[in-house]
Amino acid sequence: MIQENSEVILSVKDLTAEVDGVSILKGLNLEVKAGEIHAIMGPNGSGKSTFSKVLAGHPDYTVTGGEITYLGQNLLELEAEDRSRSGIFLAFQYPIEIPGVSNLDFLRVAYNSKRKFAGLDELDTFDFEDLVQQKLDVVQMNPAFLDRSVNEGFSGGEKKRNEILQMALLEPKLAILDETDSGLDIDALRIVSSGVNQLTTPDNAVVLITHYQRLLDYIVPDYVHVMEGGQIVTTGGKELALELEERGYTWIREEAEVAAR
Ligand SMILES: Nc1ncnc2c1ncn2[C@@H]1O[C@H](COP(=O)(O)OP(=O)(O)OP(=O)(O)O)[C@@H](O)[C@H]1O
């Protein structure tokens, strides 16, 4: 929800970035304040996932220009793990499987790593299990998933639900959800959206990358941005997503070209 004078969580200015020498982000600007939900839409290949990976600090992506400020500090100076421990959470478009590592152990190590970073005592196994049981309710997940290896053999929708379980435990300041809605059946979409809504507070912010207006009926954004060619070319309210659903992206491109003349 937009609030006057709320804290700026993320400020991105003229960001350019490349992968394998190919320029992908070409002057991206975005400001995200506490309490806000931002949706980023845009055609395939426009750079949405690249942006999310650059924010998370993925080593394959090189920032070649511009600034990213997170809670007033230069994000680009932080290693990926410190970005995570300071409250940046990325739910992957394609969550990876980690055979041999139980979901419960993975969650406990991630959770305790964050506590340690904040100067808090780590939770022991019993206390952690109590906590994780409560968090399972947020995404209505069967406890049996805790004993399985991380994402191994999970269905597409189960992997996405598991990402939101991680989010529920880690309580991020800035959550970036990359196509978390893809692969979810109708009931799972409602459950996952309700989970995200329960985790959204006036103190944190969510950036949702999605192709589908449908998700935004459940998680109502304050802003909808369109990314095209590595830049945010248009920003509007939630009604913009409806317009995109109806008209596609071509008109945005044409209007941007006219404005650039
Ligand atoms: N290693 C690479 N080498 C060259 N090009 C790459 C590499 N990795 C990504 N790209 C290109 O970067 C562009 C942006 O990809 P990205 O995944 O960020 O797009 P996206 O907007 O998230 O797309 P989608 O909606 O399909 O998920 C694509 O054209 C992609 O092919």
The ligand as a Gaussian input file, in Angstrom:
#p B3LYP/6-31G(d) Opt

LIG

0 1
 N       24.258000     -16.393000     -21.116000
 C       23.569000     -15.643000     -21.973000
 N       24.114000     -15.292000     -23.166000
 C       23.415000     -14.533000     -24.040000
 N       22.182000     -14.052000     -23.819000
 C       21.605000     -14.382000     -22.646000
 C       22.259000     -15.181000     -21.665000
 N       21.441000     -15.305000     -20.611000
 C       20.307000     -14.625000     -20.912000
 N       20.419000     -14.075000     -22.134000
 C       19.386000     -13.298000     -22.869000
 O       18.986000     -12.215000     -22.071000
 C       17.671000     -11.820000     -22.465000
 C       16.851000     -11.535000     -21.210000
 O       16.558000     -12.765000     -20.548000
 P       15.641000     -12.798000     -19.258000
 O       15.593000     -14.206000     -18.777000
 O       16.105000     -11.767000     -18.304000
 O       14.240000     -12.355000     -19.869000
 P       12.787000     -12.358000     -19.220000
 O       12.214000     -10.996000     -19.481000
 O       12.831000     -12.821000     -17.816000
 O       12.063000     -13.433000     -20.143000
 P       10.853000     -14.483000     -19.867000
 O        9.613000     -13.649000     -19.793000
 O       10.872000     -15.322000     -21.111000
 O       11.164000     -15.256000     -18.619000
 C       17.120000     -12.967000     -23.321000
 O       17.125000     -12.546000     -24.681000
 C       18.110000     -14.083000     -23.088000
 O       18.248000     -14.933000     -24.224000

